[in-house]
Amino acid sequence: MANLANEVACQNSDATADCRRVRTIHALFQYDGEWFIARCLEAPVTTQGRTLAVAKKNLREAVELYLETWSAREDLRPTVNAI
């Protein structure tokens, strides 16, 4: 299991100040001999990659898309900057 720290940026309603939160996302990486399978433990997100680095990158993108899709308010829509 790996801890993936993500900076999540959002804007306040007055658009003059940014708020920054750090979220830790736990993920499970499994190698099946050909692919690295990456599963987020906090959200229903799973992806894969031929290398661990690619699997991490794909998971970051997939989690970002999940959060964007399920964000209720557009002004609070998070952006994942790093895994």
CYANA upper distance limits for C-alpha pairs under 8 A (distance plus 0.5 A):
  1 MET  CA     26 HIS  CA      7.33
  1 MET  CA     27 ALA  CA      6.12
  1 MET  CA     28 LEU  CA      5.02
  1 MET  CA     29 PHE  CA      7.05
  2 ALA  CA     26 HIS  CA      6.30
  2 ALA  CA     27 ALA  CA      5.82
  2 ALA  CA     28 LEU  CA      6.79
  2 ALA  CA     29 PHE  CA      8.10
  3 ASN  CA     24 THR  CA      6.78
  3 ASN  CA     25 ILE  CA      6.39
  3 ASN  CA     26 HIS  CA      5.29
  3 ASN  CA     27 ALA  CA      6.99
  4 LEU  CA     24 THR  CA      6.08
  4 LEU  CA     25 ILE  CA      5.49
  4 LEU  CA     26 HIS  CA      6.51
  4 LEU  CA     27 ALA  CA      7.64
  4 LEU  CA     83 ILE  CA      5.49
  5 ALA  CA     22 VAL  CA      7.23
  5 ALA  CA     23 ARG  CA      6.32
  5 ALA  CA     24 THR  CA      5.00
  5 ALA  CA     25 ILE  CA      6.68
  5 ALA  CA     82 ALA  CA      7.34
  5 ALA  CA     83 ILE  CA      5.93
  6 ASN  CA     22 VAL  CA      6.21
  6 ASN  CA     23 ARG  CA      5.77
  6 ASN  CA     24 THR  CA      6.67
  6 ASN  CA     25 ILE  CA      7.70
  6 ASN  CA     80 VAL  CA      6.26
  6 ASN  CA     81 ASN  CA      6.67
  6 ASN  CA     82 ALA  CA      5.58
  6 ASN  CA     83 ILE  CA      5.88
  7 GLU  CA     20 ARG  CA      7.43
  7 GLU  CA     21 ARG  CA      6.48
  7 GLU  CA     22 VAL  CA      5.14
  7 GLU  CA     23 ARG  CA      6.91
  7 GLU  CA     79 THR  CA      8.10
  7 GLU  CA     80 VAL  CA      6.28
  7 GLU  CA     81 ASN  CA      5.92
  7 GLU  CA     82 ALA  CA      6.77
  8 VAL  CA     20 ARG  CA      6.45
  8 VAL  CA     21 ARG  CA      5.77
  8 VAL  CA     22 VAL  CA      6.46
  8 VAL  CA     23 ARG  CA      7.51
  8 VAL  CA     78 PRO  CA      5.92
  8 VAL  CA     79 THR  CA      5.79
  8 VAL  CA     80 VAL  CA      5.79
  8 VAL  CA     81 ASN  CA      7.24
  9 ALA  CA     18 ASP  CA      7.48
  9 ALA  CA     19 CYS  CA      6.58
  9 ALA  CA     20 ARG  CA      5.30
  9 ALA  CA     21 ARG  CA      6.99
  9 ALA  CA     78 PRO  CA      6.14
  9 ALA  CA     79 THR  CA      6.18
  9 ALA  CA     80 VAL  CA      8.01
 10 CYS  CA     18 ASP  CA      6.47
 10 CYS  CA     19 CYS  CA      6.01
 10 CYS  CA     20 ARG  CA      7.04
 10 CYS  CA     75 ASP  CA      7.41
 10 CYS  CA     76 LEU  CA      5.73
 10 CYS  CA     77 ARG  CA      6.92
 10 CYS  CA     78 PRO  CA      6.22
 10 CYS  CA     79 THR  CA      7.95
 11 GLN  CA     15 ALA  CA      6.44
 11 GLN  CA     16 THR  CA      8.39
 11 GLN  CA     17 ALA  CA      6.97
 11 GLN  CA     18 ASP  CA      5.18
 11 GLN  CA     19 CYS  CA      6.54
 11 GLN  CA     75 ASP  CA      6.57
 11 GLN  CA     76 LEU  CA      6.86
 12 ASN  CA     16 THR  CA      7.65
 12 ASN  CA     17 ALA  CA      6.51
 12 ASN  CA     18 ASP  CA      6.67
 12 ASN  CA     19 CYS  CA      7.46
 12 ASN  CA     75 ASP  CA      7.63
 12 ASN  CA     76 LEU  CA      8.17
 13 SER  CA     75 ASP  CA      7.46
 25 ILE  CA     40 CYS  CA      7.57
 25 ILE  CA     41 LEU  CA      7.92
 25 ILE  CA     42 GLU  CA      7.27
 26 HIS  CA     40 CYS  CA      6.56
 26 HIS  CA     41 LEU  CA      6.06
 26 HIS  CA     42 GLU  CA      7.32
 27 ALA  CA     38 ALA  CA      7.14
 27 ALA  CA     39 ARG  CA      5.87
 27 ALA  CA     40 CYS  CA      4.92
 27 ALA  CA     41 LEU  CA      5.99
 28 LEU  CA     37 ILE  CA      8.43
 28 LEU  CA     38 ALA  CA      6.28
 28 LEU  CA     39 ARG  CA      5.65
 28 LEU  CA     40 CYS  CA      7.06
 28 LEU  CA     41 LEU  CA      7.66
 29 PHE  CA     36 PHE  CA      6.91
 29 PHE  CA     37 ILE  CA      6.00
 29 PHE  CA     38 ALA  CA      5.13
 29 PHE  CA     39 ARG  CA      7.00
 30 GLN  CA     36 PHE  CA      6.02
 30 GLN  CA     37 ILE  CA      5.59
 30 GLN  CA     38 ALA  CA      7.20
 31 TYR  CA     35 TRP  CA      6.26
 31 TYR  CA     36 PHE  CA      4.94
 31 TYR  CA     37 ILE  CA      6.75
 32 ASP  CA     36 PHE  CA      7.09
 32 ASP  CA     37 ILE  CA      8.19
 34 GLU  CA     50 ARG  CA      7.12
 35 TRP  CA     48 GLN  CA      6.96
 35 TRP  CA     49 GLY  CA      6.19
 35 TRP  CA     50 ARG  CA      5.28
 35 TRP  CA     51 THR  CA      7.48
 36 PHE  CA     48 GLN  CA      5.94
 36 PHE  CA     49 GLY  CA      5.81
 36 PHE  CA     50 ARG  CA      6.48
 36 PHE  CA     51 THR  CA      6.70
 36 PHE  CA     52 LEU  CA      6.43
 36 PHE  CA     55 ALA  CA      6.60
 37 ILE  CA     46 THR  CA      7.77
 37 ILE  CA     47 THR  CA      6.50
 37 ILE  CA     48 GLN  CA      4.93
 37 ILE  CA     49 GLY  CA      7.30
 37 ILE  CA     55 ALA  CA      7.31
 38 ALA  CA     46 THR  CA      6.11
 38 ALA  CA     47 THR  CA      5.76
 38 ALA  CA     48 GLN  CA      6.10
 38 ALA  CA     55 ALA  CA      6.53
 38 ALA  CA     56 LYS  CA      7.55
 38 ALA  CA     59 LEU  CA      6.91
 39 ARG  CA     44 PRO  CA      8.46
 39 ARG  CA     45 VAL  CA      6.52
 39 ARG  CA     46 THR  CA      4.89
 39 ARG  CA     47 THR  CA      7.10
 39 ARG  CA     59 LEU  CA      8.07
 40 CYS  CA     44 PRO  CA      7.19
 40 CYS  CA     45 VAL  CA      5.93
 40 CYS  CA     46 THR  CA      6.79
 40 CYS  CA     59 LEU  CA      8.05
 40 CYS  CA     63 VAL  CA      8.32
 41 LEU  CA     45 VAL  CA      8.45
 43 ALA  CA     63 VAL  CA      8.16
 45 VAL  CA     59 LEU  CA      8.09
 45 VAL  CA     62 ALA  CA      7.21
 45 VAL  CA     63 VAL  CA      6.97
 45 VAL  CA     66 TYR  CA      8.04
 46 THR  CA     59 LEU  CA      7.51
 46 THR  CA     62 ALA  CA      8.27
 47 THR  CA     55 ALA  CA      7.33
 47 THR  CA     58 ASN  CA      6.93
 47 THR  CA     59 LEU  CA      6.39
 47 THR  CA     62 ALA  CA      7.87
 48 GLN  CA     54 VAL  CA      8.21
 48 GLN  CA     55 ALA  CA      5.48
 48 GLN  CA     58 ASN  CA      7.37
 48 GLN  CA     59 LEU  CA      8.12
 49 GLY  CA     53 ALA  CA      8.29
 49 GLY  CA     54 VAL  CA      5.54
 49 GLY  CA     55 ALA  CA      4.65
 49 GLY  CA     56 LYS  CA      8.44
 49 GLY  CA     58 ASN  CA      7.63
 50 ARG  CA     54 VAL  CA      7.11
 50 ARG  CA     55 ALA  CA      7.57
 51 THR  CA     55 ALA  CA      6.71
 52 LEU  CA     56 LYS  CA      6.65
 53 ALA  CA     57 LYS  CA      6.72
 54 VAL  CA     58 ASN  CA      6.51
 55 ALA  CA     59 LEU  CA      6.54
 56 LYS  CA     60 ARG  CA      6.67
 56 LYS  CA     83 ILE  CA      7.65
 57 LYS  CA     61 GLU  CA      6.84
 57 LYS  CA     83 ILE  CA      8.05
 58 ASN  CA     62 ALA  CA      6.54
 59 LEU  CA     63 VAL  CA      6.48
 60 ARG  CA     64 GLU  CA      6.60
 60 ARG  CA     80 VAL  CA      7.54
 60 ARG  CA     82 ALA  CA      7.95
 60 ARG  CA     83 ILE  CA      6.66
 61 GLU  CA     65 LEU  CA      6.67
 61 GLU  CA     80 VAL  CA      8.36
 62 ALA  CA     66 TYR  CA      6.63
 63 VAL  CA     67 LEU  CA      6.62
 63 VAL  CA     80 VAL  CA      8.47
 64 GLU  CA     68 GLU  CA      6.62
 64 GLU  CA     78 PRO  CA      7.93
 64 GLU  CA     79 THR  CA      6.82
 64 GLU  CA     80 VAL  CA      6.13
 65 LEU  CA     69 THR  CA      6.50
 66 TYR  CA     70 TRP  CA      6.68
 67 LEU  CA     71 SER  CA      6.26
 67 LEU  CA     77 ARG  CA      7.75
 67 LEU  CA     78 PRO  CA      7.13
 68 GLU  CA     77 ARG  CA      6.17
 68 GLU  CA     78 PRO  CA      6.97
 68 GLU  CA     79 THR  CA      8.28
 71 SER  CA     76 LEU  CA      7.66
 71 SER  CA     77 ARG  CA      6.05
 71 SER  CA     78 PRO  CA      8.28
 72 ALA  CA     76 LEU  CA      8.33
 72 ALA  CA     77 ARG  CA      8.28
 73 ARG  CA     77 ARG  CA      6.93
